[in-house]
Amino acid sequence: MKIKYLAIAAIIGFLCLPSVVLASSPYCKIDVYFNDNVLPGKEIAQPSLRVNEPFNVKVNVAVYQECRVSGKLTTLGEDYFKVINGTSKIDQYSRVILKANGSHMFEWTVIPTDKWAGGSIPINFHYSIVEKGNPEPVVNSEFTVAYCTISNEYYEGETPASENSESQPTPEQPASENSAPAASAPAFSLLTAIVALALAFFRFFHQ
């Protein structure tokens, strides 16, 4: 039993160490926006939201060579957020083919549901990059865009109408070239890993 305790403690200590994956790489740079405000460096937005209160997430991926870029929003479970307008549903990839020095903006308007009211939960961006002629991704990573605190109150303002395009992922399509560089993005979601470990830890001691 002592060995199990030590193993669990070691895992927790490892996950709590700073874990940074810079978006600046030989393949791409990424610029992240929350409600049209850029998130510099490793910054994570920390909004306080009401149920059904819309917010906007934009992620601009700029690449240096021809490749296919896939991106999606993810969270810890189903139905905690809903996409009203945007590139794709939660946990559903959108893909685009970019030429060298091209870029693409992934965009979503999202609302929190009442499923996590009274708590806090991250919303993440997962992306991969596949080079032309290479079947395996050269980049496959995820980072937290925002750590959202959801109140028990309901948003009473106007909510944007849903678009039909949300029901299907964006097909692969050429994108316009844009050589403007983007800022570095945050690390992959340390919060997600810690929450998942906490759930496993709880289940272990209640077996």
C-alpha positions as CSV (number, residue, x, y, z in Angstrom):
1,M,0.0,0.0,0.0
2,K,2.9,2.4,0.8
3,I,4.3,1.8,-2.7
4,K,0.9,2.8,-4.2
5,Y,0.9,6.0,-2.1
6,L,4.4,6.9,-3.2
7,A,3.6,6.3,-6.8
8,I,0.5,8.5,-6.7
9,A,2.5,11.3,-4.9
10,A,5.2,11.1,-7.6
11,I,2.7,11.4,-10.4
12,I,1.1,14.4,-8.7
13,G,4.5,16.1,-8.3
14,F,5.4,15.5,-11.9
15,L,2.2,17.0,-13.2
16,C,2.5,20.1,-11.0
17,L,5.9,21.0,-12.5
18,P,5.7,23.8,-15.1
19,S,5.1,22.2,-18.5
20,V,5.5,24.6,-21.4
21,V,5.1,23.7,-25.1
22,L,5.9,26.8,-27.1
23,A,3.8,27.4,-30.2
24,S,6.8,28.9,-31.9
25,S,8.4,26.0,-33.7
26,P,9.9,25.0,-37.0
27,Y,6.3,24.4,-38.2
28,C,4.0,27.1,-36.9
29,K,3.2,30.1,-34.7
30,I,-0.2,30.6,-33.0
31,D,-2.1,33.6,-31.9
32,V,-5.0,33.1,-29.4
33,Y,-7.8,35.5,-28.8
34,F,-10.6,35.5,-26.1
35,N,-13.4,37.9,-26.8
36,D,-11.2,39.5,-29.4
37,N,-8.4,40.2,-26.9
38,V,-5.1,38.6,-27.7
39,L,-3.7,36.3,-25.0
40,P,0.0,37.0,-24.9
41,G,2.6,34.4,-24.2
42,K,1.3,31.6,-21.9
43,E,-1.6,33.7,-20.5
44,I,-4.9,31.9,-19.9
45,A,-8.2,33.8,-19.8
46,Q,-10.1,33.4,-16.6
47,P,-13.6,34.7,-17.2
48,S,-16.6,34.6,-14.9
49,L,-19.6,33.6,-17.0
50,R,-23.3,33.1,-16.5
51,V,-25.2,30.1,-17.9
52,N,-25.8,30.7,-21.7
53,E,-23.5,33.8,-21.7
54,P,-21.7,33.9,-25.1
55,F,-18.0,34.3,-25.5
56,N,-15.7,34.2,-28.5
57,V,-12.5,32.1,-29.1
58,K,-10.2,32.6,-32.0
59,V,-7.0,30.8,-32.8
60,N,-4.8,31.9,-35.7
61,V,-2.4,29.2,-36.9
62,A,0.4,30.5,-39.2
63,V,2.6,27.8,-40.9
64,Y,6.0,28.0,-42.7
65,Q,5.5,25.2,-45.2
66,E,2.6,23.5,-47.0
67,C,0.6,21.3,-44.6
68,R,-2.7,20.3,-43.3
69,V,-3.8,21.9,-40.0
70,S,-6.6,20.4,-37.9
71,G,-8.1,22.1,-34.9
72,K,-10.9,21.7,-32.4
73,L,-12.2,22.9,-29.0
74,T,-12.1,20.4,-26.2
75,T,-13.2,20.2,-22.5
76,L,-13.4,17.7,-19.7
77,G,-16.7,16.2,-20.6
78,E,-19.8,16.4,-22.8
79,D,-22.4,19.2,-22.9
80,Y,-20.5,21.6,-20.6
81,F,-20.2,24.1,-23.5
82,K,-22.2,24.5,-26.7
83,V,-20.9,26.1,-30.0
84,I,-23.5,28.7,-31.3
85,N,-21.5,29.8,-34.3
86,G,-18.1,28.7,-35.5
87,T,-15.7,26.3,-37.2
88,S,-17.0,23.1,-35.7
89,K,-18.8,21.6,-32.6
90,I,-17.0,20.9,-29.4
91,D,-14.6,18.0,-29.8
92,Q,-15.0,18.0,-33.6
93,Y,-12.1,18.7,-35.9
94,S,-12.0,21.3,-38.6
95,R,-9.3,20.8,-41.2
96,V,-7.7,23.2,-43.7
97,I,-4.8,22.9,-46.2
98,L,-2.4,25.8,-46.0
99,K,0.4,26.8,-48.4
100,A,3.8,27.9,-47.2
101,N,3.6,31.1,-45.1
102,G,-0.2,30.8,-45.0
103,S,-2.5,31.1,-42.0
104,H,-6.0,30.2,-40.9
105,M,-8.2,31.6,-38.2
106,F,-10.3,29.0,-36.3
107,E,-13.3,30.8,-34.7
108,W,-16.1,29.9,-32.3
109,T,-18.9,31.6,-30.4
110,V,-19.5,29.4,-27.4
111,I,-22.0,29.4,-24.4
112,P,-21.6,27.5,-21.1
113,T,-24.5,25.2,-20.2
114,D,-26.0,24.7,-16.7
115,K,-24.3,21.3,-16.4
116,W,-21.2,22.9,-14.7
117,A,-23.0,25.8,-13.0
118,G,-21.4,26.8,-9.7
119,G,-18.0,25.4,-10.8
120,S,-14.9,26.1,-12.9
121,I,-13.8,24.2,-16.0
122,P,-11.2,24.7,-18.8
123,I,-11.9,25.0,-22.5
124,N,-8.9,23.9,-24.6
125,F,-7.7,24.0,-28.2
126,H,-6.3,20.8,-29.7
127,Y,-4.4,21.0,-33.0
128,S,-2.2,18.9,-35.3
129,I,-0.1,19.6,-38.3
130,V,0.6,17.1,-41.1
131,E,3.2,17.8,-43.7
132,K,2.6,17.2,-47.4
133,G,3.6,13.6,-48.2
134,N,3.9,12.6,-44.5
135,P,1.0,10.6,-43.1
136,E,1.9,11.2,-39.4
137,P,1.5,14.6,-37.7
138,V,4.7,16.5,-37.0
139,V,2.8,18.5,-34.3
140,N,0.0,17.1,-32.1
141,S,-0.7,19.3,-29.1
142,E,-3.3,20.9,-26.8
143,F,-3.4,24.0,-24.6
144,T,-6.0,25.7,-22.4
145,V,-7.5,28.9,-23.8
146,A,-9.7,29.8,-20.8
147,Y,-10.4,28.5,-17.3
148,C,-14.1,29.5,-17.0
149,T,-16.0,30.0,-13.7
150,I,-19.7,29.4,-14.4
151,S,-22.2,31.0,-12.0
152,N,-25.7,29.7,-11.1
153,E,-27.2,32.8,-12.7
154,Y,-28.6,32.8,-16.3
155,Y,-27.5,35.3,-19.0
156,E,-30.5,37.5,-19.9
157,G,-28.9,39.3,-22.9
158,E,-29.3,38.4,-26.6
159,T,-27.6,35.2,-27.7
160,P,-26.5,34.9,-31.3
161,A,-28.6,32.6,-33.4
162,S,-27.1,29.2,-34.3
163,E,-25.7,28.7,-37.8
164,N,-26.3,25.5,-39.8
165,S,-22.6,25.3,-40.4
166,E,-22.1,24.3,-36.8
167,S,-23.6,20.8,-37.5
168,Q,-20.8,19.8,-39.8
169,P,-17.0,20.1,-39.6
170,T,-15.4,22.5,-42.0
171,P,-14.1,20.4,-45.0
172,E,-10.5,20.6,-46.1
173,Q,-10.1,23.6,-48.3
174,P,-7.3,25.9,-49.5
175,A,-6.8,29.0,-47.4
176,S,-5.6,32.4,-48.4
177,E,-1.9,33.1,-47.7
178,N,-1.0,35.4,-44.9
179,S,2.6,35.7,-43.9
180,A,1.9,37.9,-40.9
181,P,3.5,36.1,-37.8
182,A,1.4,35.2,-34.8
183,A,2.3,35.3,-31.1
184,S,3.2,32.3,-29.1
185,A,0.4,30.2,-27.5
186,P,0.1,28.8,-24.0
187,A,1.2,25.3,-22.9
188,F,-0.9,22.2,-23.2
189,S,-3.5,21.9,-20.5
190,L,-1.9,21.2,-17.2
191,L,-5.3,22.0,-15.5
192,T,-6.9,19.2,-17.5
193,A,-4.3,16.7,-16.5
194,I,-4.5,17.6,-12.8
195,V,-8.3,17.4,-12.8
196,A,-8.2,14.0,-14.4
197,L,-5.7,12.8,-11.9
198,A,-7.8,14.1,-9.0
199,L,-10.8,12.1,-10.3
200,A,-8.7,8.9,-10.6
201,F,-7.2,9.6,-7.1
202,F,-10.8,9.9,-5.6
203,R,-11.9,6.7,-7.2
204,F,-8.8,4.8,-6.0
205,F,-9.5,5.6,-2.4
206,H,-13.2,4.8,-2.6
207,Q,-13.0,1.3,-4.1
